Amino acid sequence: MNRLKPDESDARFLRRVIALAVIVAVGAALYRALDLLILAFGSVLGAIVIREVADFWHKRVGLPIRWAVAAAMASVLLVIAFLVWLFTVQFGSQINDFVANLPAIVDQLHAMLATSPVGQKIYDAVEAAFAGSRVAHDLGGLAQGSIELLLNMILLLIGALFLAGDPGVYRRGLLLLIPPASRPPFADALDDTGATLSLWLRAQIIQMTTMGLLVALGLWVAGVPSSAALGLLAGLSEFIPYVGPTAAMVPALALAATEGPGTLVAAFIAFALVRLVQTNFITPYVQQRVVAIPPAITLFAIIGIGYVFGIFGLFFSAALLVVIFTLVRSLYLRDVLGEDIAPPGGDS
């Protein structure tokens, strides 16, 4: 005789309470692990880069797939080592001089902007916006947390190597969490996301390379010191659309200001010409096969993701937005609403 057994309505209520408690607990755990989640996403991006390089070694050179993956890992590690060498050895003294002179440069810029009411308001607005963001907090702690930053980068790289070694294992494991009846559309969505990210990364590499070369050339013509280092910084900053290139202009214009008003104007013209070429010629060409996200959505999403996830989130914000946009197109617009959505690389 089951006198303590709840009736059916109570059982349904208990199941809902338990489900809600589980959702709240998972949400709280994810909130506490935001930094780890964004590092995991960075590892996924790194794995996609490695697999793209492996495809080159496999299809163009003819290496077996296992050897191609190993060659791709070695290639990526060599590129990372080369970038580290550039920043620490080749441009290390220039970067150290700039950091040492940064307070004086900021004061000089402030003095120049303070000559007009508009300039003072711009300076105050930028200072207030930067001071209140989590990105500013993270940047302020880089000096004290450089070891933690290095460990995070190593963790990201190791995760990328593991994911690139056998991505099918993780894909199958993720699909096992989905009810069997819903697995086909989720599998297609994962394939669409991977293909879109691959195309997006190729486009970003082209844009970053051209941006770096054009900025370095323009600043060299303008007579700005350390034009090569500033060009490299501008190229890397292109990974974060809108926000990155704008931030990369600040040290270049600051150094140009120390050389005089003429050099400052020339540097500003150089950046304007480079942005004109990028926007009207290079970007439309390389982005024509990638998912098109409206600029306003991109800008505010990047700022929002950076505010939530900090500096790592800001760095990966554009890629994360591409993933979200692709999943919405695949899972909601195509599989729920029945819209005719072109596959990645097709005409949208």
SVG drawing of the C-alpha trace seen along z (x, -y; Angstrom):
<svg xmlns="http://www.w3.org/2000/svg" viewBox="-3 -76 68 78">
<polyline fill="none" stroke="black" stroke-width="0.4" points="0.0,0.0 1.7,-3.2 0.3,-5.7 3.3,-8.1 3.3,-8.0 2.3,-11.5 -0.5,-11.8 0.1,-12.4 -0.4,-16.2 2.1,-16.5 4.6,-14.3 4.4,-16.6 5.0,-19.6 8.0,-18.0 9.5,-17.1 9.1,-20.8 10.7,-22.0 13.6,-19.6 14.0,-20.6 14.0,-24.3 16.6,-23.7 18.8,-21.9 18.6,-24.7 19.4,-27.3 22.3,-25.2 23.7,-24.7 23.2,-28.4 25.1,-29.4 27.9,-27.0 28.2,-28.4 28.3,-31.9 31.1,-31.0 33.0,-29.3 32.7,-32.2 36.4,-32.5 36.8,-28.7 34.0,-28.7 35.5,-31.4 38.9,-29.6 37.2,-26.4 35.7,-28.4 39.1,-29.7 40.4,-26.1 37.7,-25.3 38.8,-28.1 42.4,-27.0 41.4,-23.4 39.6,-24.7 42.7,-26.6 44.8,-23.4 42.4,-21.3 42.4,-23.9 46.2,-23.7 46.0,-19.9 43.7,-19.9 46.3,-21.9 49.0,-19.3 46.7,-16.5 45.2,-17.7 48.0,-19.8 51.1,-18.0 49.6,-14.5 50.5,-13.6 48.3,-11.0 45.7,-12.6 47.5,-11.7 50.8,-13.1 49.0,-16.1 47.4,-16.9 50.9,-16.6 52.4,-18.8 49.6,-21.3 50.2,-21.4 53.9,-22.0 53.1,-24.7 50.8,-26.5 53.3,-26.3 56.0,-27.7 53.8,-30.7 53.1,-31.3 56.8,-31.1 57.5,-33.6 54.9,-36.1 56.4,-35.8 59.8,-36.4 58.6,-39.5 57.0,-41.0 59.8,-40.1 63.0,-40.3 62.4,-42.2 60.0,-44.8 60.6,-44.3 62.7,-47.5 60.1,-49.6 57.2,-48.2 59.1,-48.8 59.9,-52.4 56.3,-53.0 55.0,-51.6 57.5,-53.6 56.5,-56.8 52.8,-56.0 51.9,-58.3 53.6,-61.3 52.0,-60.5 48.6,-60.4 49.2,-63.7 50.3,-65.2 47.2,-64.0 45.1,-65.3 46.7,-68.7 46.1,-68.8 42.4,-67.8 41.8,-70.2 42.4,-73.1 38.8,-72.7 35.6,-71.9 34.7,-69.1 38.2,-67.5 37.8,-67.6 34.4,-66.0 35.8,-63.2 38.6,-62.6 36.3,-62.5 33.8,-60.2 36.5,-57.7 38.1,-57.8 34.7,-57.2 33.7,-54.4 37.1,-52.6 37.3,-53.0 33.9,-51.3 34.4,-48.2 35.6,-44.7 38.1,-44.9 39.7,-47.8 39.9,-45.9 41.5,-42.9 44.0,-45.2 44.8,-46.9 45.6,-43.5 47.8,-42.2 51.0,-43.3 50.1,-41.4 48.4,-38.5 50.9,-37.9 51.6,-34.4 47.9,-33.6 47.5,-35.0 50.4,-32.8 48.8,-29.8 45.5,-30.5 47.1,-30.8 48.9,-27.5 45.6,-25.8 43.9,-27.2 46.7,-25.9 46.7,-22.4 42.9,-22.2 43.1,-23.2 45.7,-20.4 43.5,-17.8 40.4,-18.9 42.2,-19.0 43.6,-15.5 40.2,-13.8 37.3,-16.3 34.8,-13.5 34.9,-12.2 33.7,-15.6 31.1,-16.0 29.6,-12.6 29.7,-13.2 27.9,-16.5 25.2,-15.0 24.6,-12.2 23.3,-14.9 20.5,-15.7 17.3,-13.5 17.6,-11.0 14.7,-12.6 16.4,-16.0 19.9,-14.9 19.8,-15.3 19.0,-19.0 21.6,-19.6 24.2,-17.7 23.5,-19.8 23.7,-22.9 27.1,-21.8 28.4,-21.2 27.1,-24.6 28.8,-26.3 32.1,-24.6 32.0,-25.4 31.1,-29.0 33.8,-29.5 36.4,-28.0 35.3,-30.5 35.3,-33.3 38.8,-32.5 40.1,-32.4 38.6,-35.8 40.0,-37.2 43.5,-36.0 43.4,-37.8 42.0,-41.0 44.5,-40.9 47.4,-40.5 46.4,-43.3 45.6,-45.6 49.0,-45.1 50.9,-45.6 48.9,-48.7 49.1,-50.3 52.8,-49.7 53.4,-51.2 51.1,-54.2 52.7,-55.0 56.2,-54.6 55.3,-57.1 53.8,-59.4 57.1,-59.3 55.7,-57.6 58.3,-55.8 58.0,-52.0 55.8,-51.7 56.4,-48.0 55.4,-47.2 52.3,-49.4 51.4,-47.6 51.7,-44.2 49.5,-45.5 46.9,-46.8 46.9,-43.5 46.2,-41.5 43.6,-44.0 41.6,-43.3 40.5,-40.0 38.1,-42.2 36.0,-44.1 35.4,-47.9 36.7,-47.9 40.1,-46.4 41.2,-48.7 39.9,-51.7 41.9,-50.7 45.0,-50.1 44.9,-53.6 45.4,-55.1 49.1,-54.1 49.9,-55.0 48.3,-58.4 49.9,-58.9 53.4,-58.3 52.6,-60.5 51.6,-63.3 55.1,-63.2 56.6,-64.0 54.4,-67.0 51.0,-68.1 52.0,-67.4 52.9,-63.8 49.7,-63.3 47.6,-64.5 49.6,-62.3 49.1,-59.3 45.3,-60.0 45.1,-60.3 47.0,-57.0 44.5,-55.2 41.6,-56.8 43.0,-55.6 43.6,-52.1 40.1,-51.8 38.7,-53.1 40.6,-50.4 39.7,-47.7 36.0,-48.6 35.4,-49.0 37.7,-46.5 39.2,-43.9 36.3,-43.2 33.6,-42.7 35.8,-40.4 36.8,-38.1 33.4,-38.2 31.2,-37.4 30.9,-33.7 30.7,-34.2 27.5,-34.9 26.7,-38.6 26.0,-40.2 24.7,-43.8 27.4,-46.2 25.3,-47.6 24.6,-44.1 28.3,-43.3 29.4,-46.4 27.0,-46.2 27.4,-42.4 31.2,-42.7 31.0,-45.4 28.4,-43.3 30.4,-40.1 33.6,-41.9 31.7,-43.4 30.5,-39.9 33.6,-37.8 36.4,-40.4 39.5,-40.7 39.4,-37.1 35.7,-37.5 36.5,-40.7 39.2,-38.9 36.8,-36.0 33.6,-38.1 33.4,-38.3 33.8,-34.5 31.3,-33.9 28.8,-36.2 29.3,-34.2 28.5,-31.0 25.4,-32.5 24.2,-33.9 24.8,-30.6 22.9,-28.6 20.0,-30.9 19.9,-30.6 20.2,-26.8 18.1,-25.8 15.4,-28.5 15.0,-30.1 15.6,-26.8 14.4,-24.0 11.6,-25.8 10.3,-28.4 11.1,-26.5 12.9,-29.3 15.1,-28.6 18.6,-29.2 21.6,-28.9 24.4,-26.6 27.8,-28.2 29.7,-29.4 26.6,-29.7 24.6,-32.8 22.6,-33.9"/>
</svg>
